[in-house]
Each structure stands twice: as structure tokens, then as C-alpha cells.
């Protein structure tokens, strides 16, 4: 727990320091007006309602809740997980877009590379390097209320699991499927405080023995958005229930604005038990093309 509080304090201090550099002159506008301007950038646009919510960085959404037609985003993620006998380095590339209002789609390619921590550990005892699979996903926001600052959505992720690189041409390319329907509910309590719940079953279907393995995911999120910016600090609580086994990883995190179109998210992972993995880190680089620029207030600068 000391590590958790130390990490949260570090993230809060860093984000506040960063926010001071990008915060406009106090004579130009007040703190409350800055918050209103940024929220208006998202919400005060003609068309269907859309509520500004802080989006988690590790298990992110397919598209913004209440997505508007034409929105799109590129993500590149890189991470490292410390296991008992080996380290796993992961990377992903994903593209998400909204062809119509409130409907989002995503394509993702996640890779993983594992290396032993000791020369005595055999390579056969650790996961093999691979493109984990091809992930296709969709999400529809069926309830969006600016009055109540609340949004809800349902979605589905389908992953075609792939064999490791060494088995290409020797075994079948696809080893199984993952079926992952999910539900999302988000609430903004004040201009700064955000909560979000993301939950659903994660069902693995292995072709080799035609077996099904189901894990329930319950991910609760709490974020504080820095006044007048896109920056936030927060925590994800990623929980998994598998029969009678319960696991949770606490993920303190922060998001920083690098430019008008680019943001960086920094995440640390602290498991509550260390059966299979220990400390982890993850960085997400987010690139948003100029679909939002036409909505921005001339008085607001991020």
C-alpha cells in the first residue's frame, strides 16, 4: 500500500506541475470558467448529447461515450510486466472511429514478447513471442444525458487468437476465439470528479480441445480532471473473478496533453497478490486527428 500511495502522490504532483505550465493567465479567465469552457468544447455542440468523461488508460473504451460521427483516434501502447521467472514486454496499435453518432468501432493488433530473468530458466517454460491476435470491437452508447452528466453503453470485442511466431506455417494460424460482451456506465459528479464502471464476461474458446473458459471482469475507475485541461490523474481497479478465484490489480495513472492532437497516458500496475505477476508499467500515446477542432471555443486553449 505504501507503494500505491507513493505512486498516486507522484502522479498528482507531476500533473499539477504540468498543468501550471499550460494554464492560461488568471486575468484572462477564472478556474470555474476554464472548466466550463472545456466541458462546452465537448457538450455545447449542435446535435445529439455528449457528456465529457475521463476514459481509463489501461482497459480503454472502443470510442468516447456518446461518440459523434467522424470522430477517430490512433493509439500506440507499450508496457512491461514483471513475472516470477520472466518479463513480458507488450505493445499494441489500435485505430478507433465513429461512422455514425454514438456508434464506435475499433481494430487492434496486440503483441507480446517474453524474456527469462535468469539463464537457468528455459525458454520453453515461458510464453512464446507472438502477435496475440486480431481484435475487432464495437460499442454503442444507448443512454447519454447532459442533464444528469451520465452515459451508458454496450459493446462487444471479438479476438481471433493466434499462434506464436515460431509456429507460423507449422500449425494452424488461429488457435481460438475470445468473446467479450461488455457494459459501460459513467458519471461525472462535478467538473473534475469522474467515475466509470466497465464489466462483462471474457470467454476463451480453444480450438485444440474445443473448451470454453470464462472469466468475469469488473473494472471500476475513479479520475480527477485537472481544471481547464485534458489532463487527469486517477486509478483503475481491474478485478477478475474465475470460479472461486479473485484477482485485482490496482493501476494508478495519469494523462498529459502534449499538443492539441496528442496525449500521453502513464499507468502502473500493482497486483493485490503475486501468484503469477508483480509490478507492471504501461504507456499509451493517443493521437486525435482534427475532428474536434471545429468544436472548440476560441477562448479556450489546452
Secondary structure, 3 states (H helix, E strand, C coil): CHHHHHHHHHHHHHHHHHHHHHCCCCCCCCHHHHHHHHHHHHHCCCCCCCCCCCCCCCCCCCCCCCCCCCCEEEEEEEEEEEECCEEEEEEEEEEEEEEECCEEEEEEEEEEEEEECCCCCCHHHCCCCEEEEEEEEEEEEEEEECCCCEEEEEEEEEEEEECCHHHECCECCEEEEEEEEEEEEEEECCCCEEEEEEEEEEEEEECCCCEEEEEEEEEEEEEEECCCCCCEEEEEEEEEEECCEEEEEEEEEEEEECCCCEEEEEEEEEECCCCCEEEEEEEEEEECCHHHHHHCCCCCCC
